[in-house]
């Protein structure tokens, strides 16, 4: 029997476990557009309570939760401040312009992270009609393009102080927020005091088949429910999907430490290979590295493919590995062997 494919392209490729499928099968459901699905309500309440916020809104994707939040926080002629490689800007199909008619102020950060001083410098003066109005600061934790880098709570607090003082809202793209929490030991409930809205993705590190939850105040979520509807995100018996999220919150958070360990092991092996020019610091489950100029990324990926391994090209000479719950110790060993074999 051939060895199973090892898919390191993303942590979105996971499949629900038997126990998760059983929870989905047994979930009580109702019509969520009428706000009558008890499992959806339970997921929204559990996620909000975990992050110290009042309410939640279950949506099909993290892109939708991010774009709903931006739409709710902004208006045309306003501006969103974010790091230049932020997912909300770079990977959401120009959604800020399309949905919100807002401008974007891009900050060159450190592996996807910005500082309070940079945010303050990016805020537009109110008295100049040539500029859009600064309305919103978006942070991403962990940073995808930054190789899974994490914000410290001190940096978040400092940025939030600037935003409050200058009357800007704060939104967190928490696509991999649980990875950040496990890696840093931060408390989820502390985030609610700094952010007006948080997008929590369930289909990445937590391994659900679909879904994200947008968190905020009750008034904010009520506003966002209308925006979700106009974007086509109103779902009916969505409790079947929400049950996977509840299961994941209860069972799949602490185990993220295994993914981080696997990523560090891959990073250490890559550091030893002559064809690797640089490996970004490995903090969570993302491993981003740069091949030497003489190595063609296509050839490298083909080599991995011959060993039953899938990975992603992530820019000129850049490759990304993502560890997740469907990758075990034995699979990591196979990847390490394939990496070493290329140097032989």
MOCORKA-V992695 format. One record per backbone hydrogen bond with DSSP energy under -0.5 kcal/mol. CO is the residue of the C=O (numbers start at 1). NH is the residue of the N-H. Records with the same first field share a line. If there is no record, write none. Layout:
# MOCORKA-V992695
CO: NH ; NH
This chain:
# MOCORKA-V992695
5: 7
6: 8 ; 310
8: 322
10: 13
17: 21
18: 22
19: 23
20: 24
21: 25
22: 26
23: 27
24: 27
28: 39
30: 32
31: 34 ; 36
32: 35
36: 38
37: 41
38: 42
39: 43
40: 44
41: 45
42: 46
43: 47
44: 48
45: 49
46: 50
47: 51
48: 53
49: 52
51: 192
55: 216
57: 214
59: 212
60: 211
61: 65
62: 66
63: 67
64: 68
65: 69
66: 70
67: 71
68: 72
69: 73
70: 74
75: 78
77: 133
78: 103
79: 135 ; 136
80: 82 ; 105
81: 138
82: 107
83: 86
86: 89 ; 90
87: 91
92: 95
94: 98
95: 99 ; 100
96: 100 ; 101 ; 102
97: 101
101: 77
103: 80
104: 106
105: 82
107: 84 ; 109
109: 111
110: 113
113: 110
115: 119
116: 120
117: 121
118: 122
119: 122 ; 123
120: 123
125: 128
127: 129
128: 131
132: 134
133: 79
135: 169
136: 81
137: 171
139: 173
142: 144
143: 148 ; 149
144: 147
147: 283
149: 142 ; 143
152: 156
153: 157
154: 158
155: 159
156: 160
157: 161
158: 162
159: 163
160: 164
161: 165
162: 166
163: 168
164: 167
169: 137
170: 196 ; 197
171: 139 ; 173
172: 174 ; 199
173: 141
174: 177 ; 201
176: 180
177: 181
178: 182
179: 183
180: 184
181: 185
187: 190
188: 191
190: 193
191: 194 ; 195
196: 217
197: 172
198: 200 ; 215
199: 174 ; 201
200: 213
202: 208
204: 207
211: 202 ; 203
212: 59
213: 200 ; 215
214: 57
215: 198
216: 55
217: 221
218: 222
219: 223
220: 224
221: 225
222: 226
223: 227
224: 228
225: 229
226: 230
227: 231
228: 233
229: 232
233: 235
235: 33
236: 32 ; 238
237: 240
238: 241 ; 242
239: 243
241: 244 ; 245
242: 246
243: 247
244: 248
245: 249
246: 250
247: 251
248: 252
253: 256
254: 257
255: 258 ; 259
256: 260
257: 261
258: 262
259: 263
260: 264
261: 265
262: 266
263: 267
264: 268
265: 269
266: 270
267: 271
268: 272
269: 272
270: 273
273: 276
275: 277 ; 292
278: 290
281: 283
285: 323
286: 288
287: 321
288: 280
289: 319
290: 277 ; 278
292: 295
294: 296
296: 300
297: 301
298: 302
299: 303
300: 304
301: 305
302: 306
303: 307
304: 307 ; 309
305: 308
308: 6
310: 8
312: 320
315: 314 ; 318
317: 291
318: 314
319: 289
320: 312
321: 287
324: 327
326: 328
328: 332
329: 333
330: 334
331: 335
332: 336
333: 337
334: 338
335: 339
336: 340
337: 341
338: 342
339: 343
340: 343 ; 344
